[in-house]
Amino acid sequence: MAFEVTKDTIIGDIMNADDTTAEIFMSIGMHCLFCPSARGETLEQACMVHGVDADEMVKKLNEHING
């Protein structure tokens, strides 16, 4: 079964499912990916802090992981 990202998915879980997603996070300014507190945030929380549309990130990450 494919891994599905939602706005409620924890950043650490996304990174554990596919560590190449780090490039996507870094490209939009999420440089704190390897900080323990950042890895515990939901995708929606991280997007809110960084001013990124969470729905677009969900789509981009799912296409990258499952595409």
CNS distance restraints for C-alpha pairs under 8 A (distance, minus, plus):
assign (resid   2 and name CA) (resid  66 and name CA) 6.52 0.50 0.50
assign (resid   3 and name CA) (resid  17 and name CA) 7.11 0.50 0.50
assign (resid   3 and name CA) (resid  62 and name CA) 7.89 0.50 0.50
assign (resid   3 and name CA) (resid  65 and name CA) 7.36 0.50 0.50
assign (resid   3 and name CA) (resid  66 and name CA) 7.27 0.50 0.50
assign (resid   4 and name CA) (resid  62 and name CA) 6.22 0.50 0.50
assign (resid   5 and name CA) (resid   9 and name CA) 5.83 0.50 0.50
assign (resid   5 and name CA) (resid  14 and name CA) 7.13 0.50 0.50
assign (resid   5 and name CA) (resid  58 and name CA) 5.91 0.50 0.50
assign (resid   5 and name CA) (resid  61 and name CA) 6.89 0.50 0.50
assign (resid   5 and name CA) (resid  62 and name CA) 5.93 0.50 0.50
assign (resid   6 and name CA) (resid  43 and name CA) 7.47 0.50 0.50
assign (resid   6 and name CA) (resid  58 and name CA) 5.86 0.50 0.50
assign (resid   7 and name CA) (resid  42 and name CA) 6.64 0.50 0.50
assign (resid   7 and name CA) (resid  43 and name CA) 5.15 0.50 0.50
assign (resid   7 and name CA) (resid  44 and name CA) 4.81 0.50 0.50
assign (resid   7 and name CA) (resid  54 and name CA) 6.42 0.50 0.50
assign (resid   7 and name CA) (resid  55 and name CA) 7.26 0.50 0.50
assign (resid   7 and name CA) (resid  58 and name CA) 6.54 0.50 0.50
assign (resid   8 and name CA) (resid  42 and name CA) 5.19 0.50 0.50
assign (resid   8 and name CA) (resid  43 and name CA) 6.08 0.50 0.50
assign (resid   8 and name CA) (resid  44 and name CA) 6.35 0.50 0.50
assign (resid   9 and name CA) (resid  13 and name CA) 6.91 0.50 0.50
assign (resid   9 and name CA) (resid  14 and name CA) 7.08 0.50 0.50
assign (resid   9 and name CA) (resid  42 and name CA) 5.29 0.50 0.50
assign (resid   9 and name CA) (resid  43 and name CA) 5.80 0.50 0.50
assign (resid  10 and name CA) (resid  14 and name CA) 6.54 0.50 0.50
assign (resid  10 and name CA) (resid  39 and name CA) 6.85 0.50 0.50
assign (resid  10 and name CA) (resid  40 and name CA) 5.87 0.50 0.50
assign (resid  10 and name CA) (resid  41 and name CA) 5.51 0.50 0.50
assign (resid  10 and name CA) (resid  42 and name CA) 4.20 0.50 0.50
assign (resid  10 and name CA) (resid  43 and name CA) 6.01 0.50 0.50
assign (resid  11 and name CA) (resid  15 and name CA) 6.25 0.50 0.50
assign (resid  11 and name CA) (resid  33 and name CA) 7.87 0.50 0.50
assign (resid  11 and name CA) (resid  38 and name CA) 7.14 0.50 0.50
assign (resid  11 and name CA) (resid  39 and name CA) 4.91 0.50 0.50
assign (resid  11 and name CA) (resid  40 and name CA) 6.25 0.50 0.50
assign (resid  11 and name CA) (resid  41 and name CA) 5.88 0.50 0.50
assign (resid  11 and name CA) (resid  42 and name CA) 5.76 0.50 0.50
assign (resid  11 and name CA) (resid  43 and name CA) 5.80 0.50 0.50
assign (resid  12 and name CA) (resid  16 and name CA) 6.02 0.50 0.50
assign (resid  12 and name CA) (resid  38 and name CA) 7.94 0.50 0.50
assign (resid  12 and name CA) (resid  39 and name CA) 4.30 0.50 0.50
assign (resid  12 and name CA) (resid  40 and name CA) 6.11 0.50 0.50
assign (resid  12 and name CA) (resid  41 and name CA) 7.87 0.50 0.50
assign (resid  13 and name CA) (resid  17 and name CA) 6.10 0.50 0.50
assign (resid  13 and name CA) (resid  39 and name CA) 7.91 0.50 0.50
assign (resid  14 and name CA) (resid  18 and name CA) 6.30 0.50 0.50
assign (resid  14 and name CA) (resid  19 and name CA) 7.63 0.50 0.50
assign (resid  14 and name CA) (resid  21 and name CA) 7.47 0.50 0.50
assign (resid  15 and name CA) (resid  19 and name CA) 4.63 0.50 0.50
assign (resid  15 and name CA) (resid  20 and name CA) 7.51 0.50 0.50
assign (resid  15 and name CA) (resid  21 and name CA) 6.31 0.50 0.50
assign (resid  15 and name CA) (resid  22 and name CA) 6.80 0.50 0.50
assign (resid  18 and name CA) (resid  65 and name CA) 6.67 0.50 0.50
assign (resid  20 and name CA) (resid  24 and name CA) 7.87 0.50 0.50
assign (resid  21 and name CA) (resid  25 and name CA) 6.55 0.50 0.50
assign (resid  21 and name CA) (resid  61 and name CA) 7.04 0.50 0.50
assign (resid  21 and name CA) (resid  64 and name CA) 7.52 0.50 0.50
assign (resid  21 and name CA) (resid  65 and name CA) 7.71 0.50 0.50
assign (resid  22 and name CA) (resid  26 and name CA) 6.00 0.50 0.50
assign (resid  22 and name CA) (resid  33 and name CA) 7.36 0.50 0.50
assign (resid  23 and name CA) (resid  27 and name CA) 6.03 0.50 0.50
assign (resid  24 and name CA) (resid  28 and name CA) 6.79 0.50 0.50
assign (resid  24 and name CA) (resid  61 and name CA) 7.72 0.50 0.50
assign (resid  25 and name CA) (resid  29 and name CA) 6.68 0.50 0.50
assign (resid  25 and name CA) (resid  30 and name CA) 5.16 0.50 0.50
assign (resid  25 and name CA) (resid  31 and name CA) 7.33 0.50 0.50
assign (resid  25 and name CA) (resid  33 and name CA) 7.61 0.50 0.50
assign (resid  26 and name CA) (resid  30 and name CA) 4.92 0.50 0.50
assign (resid  26 and name CA) (resid  31 and name CA) 5.33 0.50 0.50
assign (resid  26 and name CA) (resid  33 and name CA) 7.91 0.50 0.50
assign (resid  28 and name CA) (resid  52 and name CA) 7.72 0.50 0.50
assign (resid  29 and name CA) (resid  50 and name CA) 7.11 0.50 0.50
assign (resid  30 and name CA) (resid  46 and name CA) 7.90 0.50 0.50
assign (resid  30 and name CA) (resid  50 and name CA) 7.02 0.50 0.50
assign (resid  32 and name CA) (resid  38 and name CA) 6.30 0.50 0.50
assign (resid  33 and name CA) (resid  38 and name CA) 5.77 0.50 0.50
assign (resid  33 and name CA) (resid  39 and name CA) 6.16 0.50 0.50
assign (resid  34 and name CA) (resid  38 and name CA) 6.99 0.50 0.50
assign (resid  34 and name CA) (resid  39 and name CA) 6.61 0.50 0.50
assign (resid  35 and name CA) (resid  39 and name CA) 6.36 0.50 0.50
assign (resid  36 and name CA) (resid  40 and name CA) 6.58 0.50 0.50
assign (resid  37 and name CA) (resid  41 and name CA) 6.79 0.50 0.50
assign (resid  38 and name CA) (resid  46 and name CA) 7.60 0.50 0.50
assign (resid  41 and name CA) (resid  45 and name CA) 6.06 0.50 0.50
assign (resid  41 and name CA) (resid  46 and name CA) 6.33 0.50 0.50
assign (resid  42 and name CA) (resid  46 and name CA) 6.35 0.50 0.50
assign (resid  43 and name CA) (resid  47 and name CA) 6.08 0.50 0.50
assign (resid  43 and name CA) (resid  54 and name CA) 6.97 0.50 0.50
assign (resid  44 and name CA) (resid  48 and name CA) 6.11 0.50 0.50
assign (resid  44 and name CA) (resid  54 and name CA) 5.49 0.50 0.50
assign (resid  45 and name CA) (resid  49 and name CA) 6.36 0.50 0.50
assign (resid  46 and name CA) (resid  50 and name CA) 6.25 0.50 0.50
assign (resid  47 and name CA) (resid  51 and name CA) 5.78 0.50 0.50
assign (resid  47 and name CA) (resid  52 and name CA) 4.70 0.50 0.50
assign (resid  47 and name CA) (resid  53 and name CA) 6.34 0.50 0.50
assign (resid  47 and name CA) (resid  54 and name CA) 5.56 0.50 0.50
assign (resid  47 and name CA) (resid  57 and name CA) 8.00 0.50 0.50
assign (resid  48 and name CA) (resid  52 and name CA) 6.26 0.50 0.50
assign (resid  48 and name CA) (resid  53 and name CA) 7.61 0.50 0.50
assign (resid  48 and name CA) (resid  54 and name CA) 7.52 0.50 0.50
assign (resid  52 and name CA) (resid  57 and name CA) 7.63 0.50 0.50
assign (resid  53 and name CA) (resid  57 and name CA) 6.46 0.50 0.50
assign (resid  54 and name CA) (resid  58 and name CA) 6.15 0.50 0.50
assign (resid  55 and name CA) (resid  59 and name CA) 6.33 0.50 0.50
assign (resid  56 and name CA) (resid  60 and name CA) 6.09 0.50 0.50
assign (resid  57 and name CA) (resid  61 and name CA) 5.90 0.50 0.50
assign (resid  58 and name CA) (resid  62 and name CA) 6.06 0.50 0.50
assign (resid  59 and name CA) (resid  63 and name CA) 6.12 0.50 0.50
assign (resid  60 and name CA) (resid  64 and name CA) 6.17 0.50 0.50
assign (resid  61 and name CA) (resid  65 and name CA) 6.04 0.50 0.50
assign (resid  62 and name CA) (resid  66 and name CA) 5.68 0.50 0.50
assign (resid  62 and name CA) (resid  67 and name CA) 7.26 0.50 0.50
assign (resid  63 and name CA) (resid  67 and name CA) 4.67 0.50 0.50
